[in-house]
Amino acid sequence: MTQSVQVPSFEPEETSPAGYPVNLEQLKQRLPENLYWKTAAPTKDPQLLQERAEQERHQNALFGKIQAGDASEEEIQQYYDYRRQLSEDYLSFAALLLSEQGEQLPERDRGVLELSIQMHRGRLKELPRQREEALARKELQDRRREEWRRSGGGNTVPP
C-alpha cells in the first residue's frame, strides 16, 4: 500500500472561516498543473472523488506488483515517477503557501505544512533507492522464472 503524506486540505474561501488567508483559486492559477488539485484539494465533486479513489487503487495495485517482483520495468518507472511528481508538487504547493501566507496561517496549519515539506523531502531522497530495489526484485524474480522454466517447471505455475 502506498503511503500518503499530504499537505493540509484547506477549505476554499467561500466555506472557510471569515478572514482565513488561503485563497485556493489564486494558488490554483499559479500552480495549475500541480497534482495537489487532483489528489488532495478539498472537493465535493463526485467525479473527482471517484477519480481519486481509482488512482489510489491503481497505485496500490501497482505497488503490490512491484513488491512481489511482478511489475514490468515500465510499471516500476511509472510508479516511482508518479511518486516523485506527487512529492515535488506537494513540496511546491506547501512552500508557496508558507512563503507567501505562512505568517497569517494558524500555527497548527503552519506546523502541518512544515511537516509535509520535511516528509516529502525525505521521500524524495528515498525514491532512487526504492526504485533500484524494485528493479533488483524484478530482475531476481525474472531469473527465478527463467531457471524454473529451464528446469522443466513449465507445466505448473511459476514462483
C-alpha positions as CSV (number, residue, x, y, z in Angstrom):
1,M,0.0,0.0,0.0
2,T,1.3,3.5,-0.8
3,Q,2.0,5.9,2.0
4,S,0.2,9.2,1.9
5,V,1.9,12.3,3.1
6,Q,-0.1,15.3,2.1
7,V,-0.4,19.0,2.7
8,P,-3.4,20.1,4.7
9,S,-6.7,20.3,2.8
10,F,-7.7,23.9,3.1
11,E,-11.2,24.9,2.6
12,P,-12.0,27.3,-0.2
13,E,-12.7,30.9,0.8
14,E,-16.4,30.6,0.5
15,T,-16.5,27.8,3.1
16,S,-13.6,28.9,5.2
17,P,-13.9,30.9,8.4
18,A,-14.1,34.6,7.8
19,G,-10.7,36.0,7.3
20,Y,-8.9,32.7,6.6
21,P,-5.9,33.7,4.5
22,V,-5.8,30.8,2.0
23,N,-7.3,31.6,-1.4
24,L,-7.1,28.3,-3.3
25,E,-8.3,29.8,-6.6
26,Q,-5.3,32.1,-6.6
27,L,-2.9,29.2,-5.8
28,K,-4.5,27.1,-8.5
29,Q,-3.9,29.8,-11.1
30,R,-0.3,29.9,-10.1
31,L,0.2,26.1,-9.9
32,P,-2.4,24.8,-12.4
33,E,-0.7,21.5,-13.2
34,N,0.2,20.7,-9.5
35,L,-1.1,17.2,-8.5
36,Y,-2.4,18.7,-5.3
37,W,-5.5,19.8,-7.2
38,K,-6.2,16.2,-8.5
39,T,-5.3,14.4,-5.3
40,A,-5.8,16.4,-2.2
41,A,-7.6,19.8,-2.6
42,P,-10.9,20.0,-0.9
43,T,-13.8,19.0,-3.1
44,K,-17.3,17.6,-3.1
45,D,-17.2,16.8,-6.8
46,P,-18.3,13.1,-7.0
47,Q,-16.4,12.6,-10.3
48,L,-13.1,13.9,-8.9
49,L,-13.6,11.9,-5.7
50,Q,-14.2,8.8,-7.8
51,E,-11.0,9.6,-9.9
52,R,-9.0,10.0,-6.7
53,A,-10.3,6.6,-5.4
54,E,-9.5,4.9,-8.8
55,Q,-6.0,6.5,-8.9
56,E,-5.3,5.3,-5.3
57,R,-6.5,1.7,-6.2
58,H,-4.3,1.8,-9.3
59,Q,-1.2,3.0,-7.3
60,N,-1.8,0.4,-4.6
61,A,-2.2,-2.4,-7.1
62,L,1.0,-1.3,-8.9
63,F,2.8,-1.1,-5.6
64,G,1.7,-4.7,-4.8
65,K,3.1,-5.9,-8.1
66,I,6.3,-4.0,-7.5
67,Q,6.8,-5.5,-4.0
68,A,6.1,-9.0,-5.4
69,G,8.6,-8.5,-8.2
70,D,5.9,-8.9,-10.8
71,A,5.8,-5.4,-12.3
72,S,7.4,-4.7,-15.6
73,E,10.3,-2.2,-15.7
74,E,7.9,0.3,-17.3
75,E,5.4,-0.1,-14.5
76,I,8.2,0.4,-11.9
77,Q,9.4,3.5,-13.7
78,Q,5.8,4.8,-14.0
79,Y,5.1,4.2,-10.3
80,Y,8.2,5.9,-9.0
81,D,7.9,8.8,-11.5
82,Y,4.4,9.4,-10.2
83,R,5.6,9.3,-6.5
84,R,8.4,11.7,-7.4
85,Q,6.0,14.1,-9.1
86,L,3.5,13.9,-6.3
87,S,6.1,14.8,-3.7
88,E,7.6,17.6,-5.8
89,D,4.2,19.1,-6.4
90,Y,3.2,18.9,-2.7
91,L,6.5,20.5,-1.8
92,S,5.9,23.3,-4.3
93,F,2.4,23.9,-3.0
94,A,3.4,23.8,0.7
95,A,6.4,26.0,0.1
96,L,4.5,28.6,-1.8
97,L,1.8,28.7,0.8
98,L,4.2,29.0,3.6
99,S,6.4,31.6,2.0
100,E,3.5,33.9,1.0
101,Q,0.9,33.3,3.6
102,G,2.7,31.4,6.4
103,E,2.6,34.4,8.8
104,Q,-1.1,34.7,8.5
105,L,-1.8,30.9,8.9
106,P,-2.8,29.4,12.2
107,E,0.1,27.8,14.0
108,R,-1.4,24.3,13.5
109,D,-1.6,24.7,9.7
110,R,2.0,26.1,9.5
111,G,3.2,23.1,11.5
112,V,1.4,20.7,9.2
113,L,2.9,22.4,6.1
114,E,6.4,22.3,7.6
115,L,6.0,18.6,8.5
116,S,4.7,17.9,5.0
117,I,7.8,19.6,3.5
118,Q,10.1,17.6,5.7
119,M,8.4,14.3,4.9
120,H,8.3,14.9,1.2
121,R,11.9,15.9,1.1
122,G,12.7,12.6,2.9
123,R,10.6,10.7,0.5
124,L,12.4,12.3,-2.5
125,K,15.7,11.2,-1.0
126,E,14.5,7.6,-0.6
127,L,12.8,7.2,-4.0
128,P,16.0,6.4,-6.0
129,R,17.0,3.7,-3.6
130,Q,13.4,2.3,-3.6
131,R,13.4,2.3,-7.4
132,E,16.7,0.4,-7.6
133,E,15.4,-2.1,-5.0
134,A,12.3,-2.6,-7.1
135,L,14.3,-3.1,-10.3
136,A,16.5,-5.6,-8.4
137,R,13.5,-7.5,-7.2
138,K,12.1,-7.7,-10.7
139,E,15.5,-8.9,-12.0
140,L,15.7,-11.6,-9.3
141,Q,12.1,-12.7,-10.0
142,D,12.8,-12.8,-13.8
143,R,15.9,-15.0,-13.2
144,R,14.0,-17.3,-10.9
145,R,11.2,-17.7,-13.5
146,E,13.8,-18.5,-16.2
147,E,15.5,-21.0,-14.1
148,W,12.2,-22.6,-13.2
149,R,11.3,-22.9,-16.9
150,R,14.7,-24.4,-17.8
151,S,14.3,-26.9,-15.1
152,G,11.2,-28.3,-16.6
153,G,8.6,-26.5,-14.5
154,G,6.7,-25.2,-17.5
155,N,3.6,-27.3,-16.7
156,T,3.0,-25.7,-13.3
157,V,2.6,-22.2,-12.0
158,P,6.0,-20.4,-11.7
159,P,7.1,-19.0,-8.4
